[in-house]
Amino acid sequence: MDGPVTTPTSAEPALASPGLFTARNTIVAVVLVAAVVFTVMNTGIWPMGGGTDTEVATTPGDASVVVLPMDNIGGREDVAYLSEGITEQITAQLAKVSELRVISRTSAETVMGYNLTIPEIADRLGVEHVVEGSVQLFGEQIRVTAQLIHAATDDHLWADSYDGQLQDLFTLQEDIAIQVASALTSAVGGVREINEASRTEDPEAYEAYLIGKSQLHRRSTENMLAAIESFERSIAQDPNYAPAYAGLAMTYGLFTIYGHPELDGYELYGRGMAMANRAVELDQNAAEAYLSRAGLNLRSFAPAETVASDFQRALELSPNSTDAHGWYAHLLIREGQEEEGLAETQMAIDIDPLAPGRRNGAALDGLGARRYDFAVTAAQQALALEPTLTVPRFLQALAHLLARRLDDCLNVLGDAFPGVRAMCQHSRGDEATAMQVVDSLKNTLGSGNEPQNHEEMVLYRDISMFYAWIGNADESLAWLERAFSWSHNAIQFEVMNSGVFDRVTEDQDFQSSLERIRARIRERLLEAVAG
């Protein structure tokens, strides 16, 4: 799971309000519109103006598409939320087809804020085709328009509109998704059948799930806490709905990175694994279930074979999952397969090119692979996409430090991340100033022996990194052990393997003590799952 993106961007959806419209009308409308879009696609390629038929895709490389958010005609907030849910479902279904390259929802939403033409959008995202449409409600009636566009020529290959009553067409969703996938890849051949996804016949359970997905997408603490409530509400309505369990597991896993206001990393892991295992038990064809479990196990010292098996199953079920590619890349880096890991990272970026989190993940992989220039470039790209982020500065500064570009390290940091700044200052020969910074961090922590929250854990980690950098194995180990008392993910393995700890990992006592700490971490994680 990639580093925190704590500041929502303009691409992130507005927080949905469950009280704006009735649950059944919400879900019926979402499914109806999705069904309409898929039906339109299934009719074949319609030549506009009576021309001859045009092929959708002529080569496997051409089989690429982005589903743009449905236009909210009238600006009604409830329709805006419906549009978001429709886009989510169409994209998720198409992402299951390995012959298609489907751009992620994050990048699709981001590019809409750039006021670009359809050909410009396609060029920016590197796709051949664009699906766009609009939704409008008139009381109990809904109007939907949808069209498929060949971006290079701006030709509208087919289009249709629909006016009708809100109806419960939920059960048609997967059937129509298979038809649209077939239409878009018919010229390529070899289209794999889409497995029927988990569904709930309870509209309120489905509505709560969609709201939870929207909240989780924002990544802020407030919205992730709200996502937990939404997924729990979905499960309460339908205790057998696997996607809601997977969403809950994913949220707990992300909190081990972002930091929960109350729960430590071990409690989060235990809760997340319980939800992930339940999701897999309920639906062995749910990609999100395997992905959430793999993401939790990735940073819990689980055996590589166990984690890889879940990632590979998730990718088999959803070949266009940018999270699956990105997180699997972390595992490959962890296991020393740098080239394969960086290739997976690039695949994740190709699917989600405008997401700063993807670039954060690439920068982290660059550190773990000791490709410092790669890490710097990826961090710079993340900042170009979202200048308010802080994590890319941390990663970029470490890469500069490890490459011995000390002035660049300090310039990137400014006043942020004082522990890393002290490392740069010490390497420049300003040892007194560096020690003053570290002493100041210790004073901030007071007399406590262990962190009491995520923010304190980060300070313990930074002090441990400083002492490792200057070669003081005993102090580094002491601070690292206390950081691990709060979370098994106190320091990411990419940073451990980046070169920051090289001077102390040569010490046999440090290595044996670190293995003792990791053994205790594994015990606590097992206890968390059992408890």
C-alpha positions as CSV (number, residue, x, y, z in Angstrom):
1,M,0.0,0.0,0.0
2,D,1.4,3.2,-1.1
3,G,2.4,6.2,1.1
4,P,-0.2,8.5,2.4
5,V,-1.8,11.1,0.3
6,T,-3.2,13.3,3.1
7,T,-4.5,16.2,1.1
8,P,-7.5,15.5,-1.1
9,T,-7.2,16.7,-4.7
10,S,-9.8,18.2,-7.0
11,A,-10.0,14.7,-8.6
12,E,-11.4,13.2,-5.4
13,P,-15.2,12.9,-5.3
14,A,-17.4,14.9,-3.0
15,L,-18.5,13.1,0.2
16,A,-21.9,11.5,-0.5
17,S,-24.8,12.2,1.8
18,P,-27.0,9.1,2.4
19,G,-30.0,11.2,3.3
20,L,-30.5,13.0,-0.1
21,F,-32.6,10.3,-1.7
22,T,-34.1,7.0,-1.0
23,A,-31.9,4.0,-0.9
24,R,-33.9,2.0,-3.5
25,N,-34.2,4.8,-6.0
26,T,-30.5,5.4,-5.6
27,I,-29.5,1.8,-6.4
28,V,-32.1,1.3,-9.0
29,A,-30.9,4.4,-10.8
30,V,-27.3,3.4,-10.6
31,V,-28.0,0.0,-12.0
32,L,-30.5,1.2,-14.6
33,V,-28.0,3.7,-16.0
34,A,-25.2,1.2,-16.0
35,A,-27.5,-1.3,-17.8
36,V,-28.4,1.4,-20.4
37,V,-24.7,2.2,-21.1
38,F,-23.9,-1.5,-21.4
39,T,-26.9,-2.1,-23.6
40,V,-25.9,0.8,-25.9
41,M,-22.4,-0.7,-26.3
42,N,-23.9,-4.2,-26.9
43,T,-25.8,-3.0,-30.0
44,G,-22.6,-2.9,-31.9
45,I,-20.8,0.0,-33.5
46,W,-23.3,2.5,-35.0
47,P,-22.0,4.7,-37.8
48,M,-23.2,8.2,-37.3
49,G,-24.9,9.8,-40.3
50,G,-25.3,6.5,-42.2
51,G,-21.7,5.7,-42.9
52,T,-20.1,2.3,-42.9
53,D,-19.2,0.4,-39.8
54,T,-15.9,1.3,-38.1
55,E,-13.8,-1.2,-36.1
56,V,-13.5,-0.4,-32.4
57,A,-10.0,-1.8,-32.1
58,T,-7.7,-3.1,-34.8
59,T,-4.8,-4.4,-32.7
60,P,-4.4,-5.5,-29.1
61,G,-2.6,-2.3,-28.3
62,D,-5.7,-0.4,-29.5
63,A,-7.9,-2.1,-27.0
64,S,-7.8,0.7,-24.4
65,V,-10.6,2.8,-22.9
66,V,-11.4,5.3,-20.3
67,V,-14.9,5.7,-18.8
68,L,-15.4,9.3,-18.0
69,P,-17.7,10.4,-15.2
70,M,-21.2,10.7,-16.3
71,D,-22.2,14.4,-16.8
72,N,-24.6,15.6,-14.1
73,I,-27.2,17.6,-16.1
74,G,-28.9,20.0,-13.8
75,G,-26.2,19.9,-11.1
76,R,-28.3,18.0,-8.6
77,E,-26.1,16.5,-5.8
78,D,-28.0,13.2,-5.8
79,V,-27.4,12.8,-9.6
80,A,-23.7,13.6,-9.1
81,Y,-23.5,10.7,-6.7
82,L,-25.4,8.4,-9.1
83,S,-23.0,9.4,-11.8
84,E,-20.0,8.5,-9.6
85,G,-21.5,5.1,-8.8
86,I,-22.2,4.3,-12.5
87,T,-18.7,5.2,-13.5
88,E,-17.3,3.0,-10.7
89,Q,-19.3,0.0,-11.8
90,I,-18.6,0.2,-15.5
91,T,-14.9,0.7,-14.9
92,A,-14.7,-2.1,-12.4
93,Q,-16.5,-4.6,-14.8
94,L,-14.3,-3.6,-17.8
95,A,-11.2,-3.9,-15.6
96,K,-11.7,-7.6,-15.4
97,V,-10.9,-8.1,-19.1
98,S,-7.2,-8.8,-19.7
99,E,-7.5,-7.8,-23.4
100,L,-8.5,-4.3,-22.5
101,R,-6.4,-1.6,-20.9
102,V,-8.8,0.3,-18.7
103,I,-7.8,3.6,-17.1
104,S,-8.5,3.9,-13.5
105,R,-11.3,5.9,-12.0
106,T,-8.8,8.2,-10.3
107,S,-7.2,9.4,-13.5
108,A,-10.5,9.6,-15.3
109,E,-11.8,12.0,-12.7
110,T,-8.6,14.0,-12.6
111,V,-8.4,14.6,-16.3
112,M,-12.0,15.9,-16.3
113,G,-10.7,18.9,-14.4
114,Y,-8.4,20.0,-17.1
115,N,-11.0,21.2,-19.6
116,L,-9.6,19.1,-22.5
117,T,-11.2,17.9,-25.7
118,I,-11.8,14.2,-26.1
119,P,-8.7,13.7,-28.3
120,E,-6.6,15.6,-25.7
121,I,-8.0,13.4,-22.9
122,A,-7.2,10.3,-24.8
123,D,-3.7,11.5,-25.6
124,R,-3.0,12.4,-22.0
125,L,-4.2,9.0,-20.8
126,G,-2.8,7.0,-23.7
127,V,-6.1,5.4,-24.8
128,E,-7.8,4.8,-28.1
129,H,-11.4,5.0,-26.9
130,V,-13.6,7.0,-24.6
131,V,-17.0,6.3,-23.1
132,E,-18.9,9.3,-22.0
133,G,-22.5,10.1,-21.2
134,S,-24.9,12.0,-19.0
135,V,-27.6,11.5,-16.5
136,Q,-30.7,13.6,-15.8
137,L,-33.6,12.9,-13.4
138,F,-37.2,14.2,-13.7
139,G,-39.0,13.1,-10.6
140,E,-39.3,9.3,-11.0
141,Q,-38.0,9.3,-14.6
142,I,-34.4,9.1,-15.7
143,R,-32.8,10.1,-19.0
144,V,-29.4,8.7,-20.0
145,T,-27.3,9.3,-23.0
146,A,-24.1,7.3,-23.8
147,Q,-21.6,7.2,-26.6
148,L,-18.4,5.5,-27.7
149,I,-15.8,7.8,-29.3
150,H,-12.7,6.9,-31.3
151,A,-10.5,9.5,-29.8
152,A,-7.9,10.0,-32.5
153,T,-10.5,11.0,-35.1
154,D,-13.1,12.2,-32.6
155,D,-15.6,10.0,-34.5
156,H,-18.7,9.0,-32.5
157,L,-18.9,5.3,-33.3
158,W,-22.3,4.9,-31.8
159,A,-24.7,6.7,-29.5
160,D,-28.1,6.3,-27.9
161,S,-30.4,7.9,-25.4
162,Y,-32.9,6.4,-23.0
163,D,-36.0,7.7,-21.2
164,G,-37.8,5.6,-18.8
165,Q,-39.1,4.9,-15.3
166,L,-36.7,4.0,-12.5
167,Q,-36.7,0.2,-12.3
168,D,-34.8,-2.4,-10.5
169,L,-32.5,-3.8,-13.1
170,F,-29.7,-4.7,-10.6
171,T,-29.5,-8.4,-11.7
172,L,-28.6,-7.4,-15.3
173,Q,-25.4,-5.6,-14.4
174,E,-22.9,-8.4,-14.9
175,D,-24.6,-9.8,-18.0
176,I,-24.4,-6.5,-19.8
177,A,-20.8,-5.9,-18.6
178,I,-19.8,-9.1,-20.4
179,Q,-21.5,-7.8,-23.6
180,V,-19.8,-4.5,-23.5
181,A,-16.4,-6.1,-23.0
182,S,-17.1,-8.3,-25.9
183,A,-18.1,-5.3,-28.1
184,L,-14.9,-3.4,-27.3
185,T,-12.5,-6.3,-27.8
186,S,-14.3,-8.2,-30.7
187,A,-11.5,-7.3,-33.1
188,V,-8.8,-8.5,-30.8
189,G,-10.3,-11.9,-30.0
190,G,-9.7,-14.2,-27.1
191,V,-11.9,-12.3,-24.7
192,R,-12.0,-14.0,-21.4
193,E,-15.5,-14.4,-19.8
194,I,-16.1,-12.2,-16.9
195,N,-16.9,-14.1,-13.7
196,E,-20.2,-13.1,-12.1
197,A,-19.5,-10.7,-9.3
198,S,-20.9,-10.8,-5.8
199,R,-24.2,-9.1,-5.6
200,T,-26.7,-8.2,-3.0
201,E,-30.4,-8.0,-3.5
202,D,-30.6,-5.5,-0.7
203,P,-30.5,-2.0,-2.2
204,E,-29.6,-0.3,1.1
205,A,-26.6,-2.7,1.5
206,Y,-25.4,-1.7,-2.0
207,E,-25.9,2.0,-1.4
208,A,-23.9,1.9,1.8
209,Y,-21.1,0.0,0.0
210,L,-21.0,2.6,-2.8
211,I,-20.9,5.4,-0.3
212,G,-18.0,3.6,1.6
213,K,-16.1,3.3,-1.7
214,S,-16.5,7.0,-2.3
215,Q,-15.3,7.9,1.2
216,L,-12.3,5.5,1.0
217,H,-11.3,7.0,-2.2
218,R,-10.6,10.4,-0.5
219,R,-8.0,8.9,1.9
220,S,-8.4,11.5,4.6
221,T,-8.7,10.3,8.2
222,E,-12.3,11.7,8.5
223,N,-13.4,10.0,5.3
224,M,-11.7,6.7,6.1
225,L,-13.4,6.6,9.5
226,A,-16.7,7.3,7.7
227,A,-16.0,4.5,5.2
228,I,-15.7,2.0,8.1
229,E,-19.2,3.0,9.2
230,S,-20.6,2.7,5.7
231,F,-19.1,-0.7,5.1
232,E,-20.3,-1.9,8.5
233,R,-23.8,-0.6,7.6
234,S,-23.7,-2.5,4.4
235,I,-22.7,-5.7,6.2
236,A,-25.5,-5.2,8.8
237,Q,-28.0,-5.1,5.9
238,D,-26.5,-8.1,4.1
239,P,-24.1,-10.2,6.2
240,N,-23.1,-12.2,3.1
241,Y,-22.0,-9.4,0.8
242,A,-18.3,-10.0,0.2
243,P,-17.4,-6.6,-1.4
244,A,-18.4,-4.8,1.8
245,Y,-16.0,-7.0,3.9
246,A,-13.3,-6.4,1.4
247,G,-13.8,-2.7,1.5
248,L,-13.6,-2.8,5.3
249,A,-10.4,-4.9,5.1
250,M,-8.9,-2.4,2.7
251,T,-9.7,0.5,5.0
252,Y,-8.1,-1.1,8.0
253,G,-5.0,-1.9,5.9
254,L,-4.7,1.7,4.7
255,F,-5.0,2.9,8.3
256,T,-1.8,1.0,9.1
257,I,-0.1,3.4,6.7
258,Y,-1.9,6.6,7.3
259,G,-2.4,6.1,11.1
260,H,-5.6,5.6,13.0
261,P,-6.5,8.1,15.7
262,E,-6.9,5.4,18.3
263,L,-6.0,1.9,17.1
264,D,-2.4,0.7,16.8
265,G,-1.1,-1.2,13.8
266,Y,-1.6,-4.7,15.3
267,E,-5.2,-4.1,16.1
268,L,-5.8,-2.7,12.6
269,Y,-4.1,-5.8,11.1
270,G,-6.2,-8.2,13.2
271,R,-9.5,-6.5,12.2
272,G,-8.4,-6.2,8.6
273,M,-7.4,-9.9,8.2
274,A,-10.7,-11.0,9.8
275,M,-12.6,-9.0,7.2
276,A,-10.4,-10.1,4.3
277,N,-10.6,-13.8,5.1
278,R,-14.4,-13.5,5.4
279,A,-14.6,-11.8,2.0
280,V,-12.6,-14.6,0.4
281,E,-14.7,-17.2,2.2
282,L,-17.9,-15.6,0.8
283,D,-16.7,-15.1,-2.8
284,Q,-13.6,-16.8,-4.2
285,N,-14.0,-14.7,-7.4
286,A,-13.8,-11.3,-5.7
287,A,-10.5,-9.6,-6.7
288,E,-10.8,-7.0,-3.9
289,A,-11.0,-9.7,-1.3
290,Y,-7.6,-11.2,-2.4
291,L,-6.1,-7.8,-2.9
292,S,-7.0,-6.6,0.6
293,R,-5.6,-9.7,2.2
294,A,-2.4,-9.4,0.1
295,G,-2.0,-5.8,1.0
296,L,-2.3,-6.5,4.7
297,N,0.2,-9.4,4.6
298,L,2.7,-7.6,2.4
299,R,4.0,-5.6,5.3
300,S,3.4,-8.2,8.1
301,F,6.5,-10.3,7.4
302,A,4.3,-13.0,5.8
303,P,6.0,-15.5,3.5
304,A,6.4,-14.3,-0.1
305,E,4.6,-17.3,-1.5
306,T,1.5,-16.6,0.6
307,V,1.4,-12.9,-0.4
308,A,2.2,-13.5,-4.1
309,S,-0.6,-16.1,-4.4
310,D,-3.2,-13.6,-3.4
311,F,-1.8,-10.9,-5.6
312,Q,-1.7,-13.2,-8.6
313,R,-5.3,-14.3,-7.9
314,A,-6.4,-10.6,-7.7
315,L,-4.7,-9.9,-11.0
316,E,-6.2,-12.9,-12.6
317,L,-9.6,-11.7,-11.6
318,S,-9.0,-8.0,-12.3
319,P,-6.0,-7.5,-14.7
320,N,-6.5,-3.7,-14.8
321,S,-6.3,-3.2,-11.0
322,T,-3.8,-0.5,-10.5
323,D,-3.5,-1.3,-6.8
324,A,-2.8,-4.9,-7.5
325,H,0.0,-4.1,-9.9
326,G,1.4,-1.4,-7.6
327,W,1.3,-3.4,-4.4
328,Y,2.6,-6.5,-6.1
329,A,5.6,-4.4,-7.3
330,H,6.4,-3.7,-3.6
331,L,6.5,-7.4,-2.9
332,L,8.8,-8.1,-5.8
333,I,11.1,-5.3,-4.6
334,R,11.0,-6.8,-1.1
335,E,12.1,-10.1,-2.5
336,G,15.0,-8.6,-4.5
337,Q,13.4,-8.8,-7.9
338,E,14.0,-5.2,-8.8
339,E,13.5,-5.4,-12.6
340,E,10.3,-7.2,-12.3
341,G,9.1,-4.9,-9.5
342,L,9.8,-1.8,-11.4
343,A,8.0,-3.2,-14.5
344,E,4.9,-3.8,-12.3
345,T,5.2,-0.3,-11.0
346,Q,5.2,1.0,-14.6
347,M,2.1,-1.0,-15.4
348,A,0.3,0.5,-12.4
349,I,1.3,4.0,-13.6
350,D,0.1,3.2,-17.2
351,I,-3.4,2.3,-15.8
352,D,-3.5,5.3,-13.4
353,P,-1.2,7.9,-14.9
354,L,-2.6,11.0,-13.1
355,A,-2.6,9.6,-9.5
356,P,0.1,11.0,-7.3
357,G,-0.2,8.0,-5.0
358,R,1.0,5.8,-7.9
359,R,4.1,8.0,-8.2
360,N,4.7,7.8,-4.5
361,G,4.7,4.1,-4.8
362,A,7.2,4.2,-7.6
363,A,9.5,6.5,-5.6
364,L,9.3,4.0,-2.7
365,D,10.1,1.1,-5.0
366,G,13.1,3.2,-6.4
367,L,14.4,3.5,-2.9
368,G,14.0,-0.2,-2.2
369,A,15.8,-1.1,-5.4
370,R,18.5,1.5,-4.8
371,R,17.6,3.3,-8.0
372,Y,17.9,6.7,-6.5
373,D,17.5,8.8,-9.7
374,F,14.4,6.8,-10.4
375,A,13.0,7.6,-7.0
376,V,13.8,11.3,-7.4
377,T,12.0,11.4,-10.7
378,A,8.9,9.6,-9.4
379,A,8.7,11.8,-6.4
380,Q,9.0,14.9,-8.5
381,Q,6.2,13.7,-10.7
382,A,4.0,13.1,-7.6
383,L,4.6,16.7,-6.5
384,A,3.8,18.0,-10.0
385,L,0.5,16.2,-9.8
386,E,-0.2,17.5,-6.3
387,P,2.2,20.1,-4.9
388,T,0.7,20.1,-1.4
389,L,1.8,16.5,-0.6
390,T,4.6,15.9,1.9
391,V,5.5,12.2,1.4
392,P,7.2,12.7,-2.0
393,R,9.5,15.3,-0.3
394,F,10.5,12.7,2.3
395,L,11.2,10.1,-0.4
396,Q,13.0,12.5,-2.6
397,A,15.2,13.8,0.2
398,L,16.2,10.2,1.2
399,A,17.1,9.5,-2.4
400,H,19.3,12.6,-2.6
401,L,20.9,11.8,0.7
402,L,21.7,8.2,-0.4
403,A,23.1,9.6,-3.7
404,R,25.2,12.0,-1.6
405,R,23.5,15.1,-3.1
406,L,23.3,16.8,0.3
407,D,22.4,20.3,-0.8
408,D,19.5,18.9,-2.9
409,C,18.4,16.9,0.2
410,L,18.2,20.0,2.4
411,N,16.6,22.1,-0.4
412,V,13.8,19.6,-0.9
413,L,13.0,19.3,2.8
414,G,12.8,22.9,3.9
415,D,11.5,22.7,7.4
416,A,9.8,19.3,7.0
417,F,11.0,16.0,8.3
418,P,13.6,17.2,10.8
419,G,15.0,13.7,11.3
420,V,16.0,13.4,7.7
421,R,17.3,17.0,7.7
422,A,19.5,16.1,10.6
423,M,20.9,13.1,8.6
424,C,21.8,15.5,5.7
425,Q,23.3,18.0,8.1
426,H,25.4,15.4,9.7
427,S,26.7,14.2,6.4
428,R,27.7,17.7,5.5
429,G,29.8,17.9,8.6
430,D,27.5,20.0,10.7
431,E,27.3,17.3,13.4
432,A,26.5,19.7,16.3
433,T,23.4,21.1,14.5
434,A,22.3,17.6,13.6
435,M,22.4,16.5,17.2
436,Q,20.5,19.6,18.3
437,V,17.7,18.6,16.0
438,V,17.6,15.0,17.3
439,D,17.7,16.2,20.9
440,S,14.7,18.5,20.1
441,L,12.8,15.5,18.7
442,K,13.5,13.5,21.9
443,N,12.3,16.5,24.0
444,T,9.1,16.5,22.0
445,L,8.4,12.9,23.0
446,G,9.0,13.7,26.7
447,S,9.6,10.9,29.2
448,G,7.5,8.2,27.6
449,N,9.2,4.9,26.7
450,E,6.9,4.0,23.8
451,P,4.8,5.8,21.3
452,Q,1.2,6.5,22.2
453,N,-0.1,7.3,18.7
454,H,0.9,7.1,15.1
455,E,2.5,10.6,15.1
456,E,4.8,9.7,18.0
457,M,5.7,6.4,16.2
458,V,6.9,8.4,13.2
459,L,9.3,10.4,15.5
460,Y,10.7,7.2,17.0
461,R,11.2,5.9,13.5
462,D,13.0,9.1,12.4
463,I,15.4,9.0,15.4
464,S,16.2,5.4,14.7
465,M,17.0,6.2,11.1
466,F,19.3,9.0,12.2
467,Y,21.3,6.8,14.5
468,A,21.5,4.1,11.8
469,W,22.8,6.6,9.3
470,I,25.6,7.7,11.6
471,G,26.5,4.1,12.6
472,N,25.2,4.0,16.1
473,A,23.7,0.5,16.1
474,D,22.6,0.4,19.8
475,E,20.7,3.7,19.7
476,S,19.1,2.9,16.3
477,L,17.9,-0.5,17.6
478,A,16.5,0.9,20.8
479,W,14.4,3.6,19.0
480,L,13.4,1.2,16.3
481,E,12.1,-1.4,18.8
482,R,10.0,1.2,20.5
483,A,8.6,2.3,17.1
484,F,7.6,-1.3,16.4
485,S,5.7,-1.4,19.7
486,W,3.0,0.7,18.1
487,S,2.9,-0.9,14.6
488,H,4.5,-3.7,12.6
489,N,4.7,-1.1,9.8
490,A,6.6,1.4,11.7
491,I,9.3,1.6,9.0
492,Q,8.7,0.4,5.5
493,F,10.9,-2.4,4.2
494,E,11.8,-0.3,1.2
495,V,13.4,2.3,3.5
496,M,15.1,-0.5,5.5
497,N,16.6,-1.8,2.3
498,S,17.4,1.6,0.7
499,G,20.9,2.0,2.2
500,V,19.9,4.1,5.2
501,F,20.6,1.2,7.6
502,D,23.7,-0.2,5.9
503,R,26.2,0.9,8.5
504,V,24.3,-0.9,11.3
505,T,23.1,-4.0,9.4
506,E,26.8,-5.0,9.2
507,D,26.7,-5.4,13.0
508,Q,25.9,-9.0,13.9
509,D,24.4,-8.0,17.2
510,F,22.1,-5.6,15.4
511,Q,21.0,-8.3,13.0
512,S,20.3,-10.8,15.7
513,S,18.4,-8.3,17.8
514,L,16.4,-7.2,14.7
515,E,15.4,-10.8,14.1
516,R,14.3,-11.1,17.7
517,I,12.1,-8.0,17.3
518,R,10.6,-9.4,14.1
519,A,9.8,-12.7,15.8
520,R,7.9,-10.8,18.5
521,I,6.1,-8.8,15.8
522,R,5.0,-12.0,14.1
523,E,3.7,-13.3,17.5
524,R,1.7,-10.1,18.1
525,L,0.2,-10.2,14.6
526,L,-0.9,-13.8,15.1
527,E,-2.4,-12.9,18.4
528,A,-4.2,-10.0,16.7
529,V,-5.7,-12.4,14.2
530,A,-6.6,-15.0,16.8
531,G,-8.1,-12.5,19.2
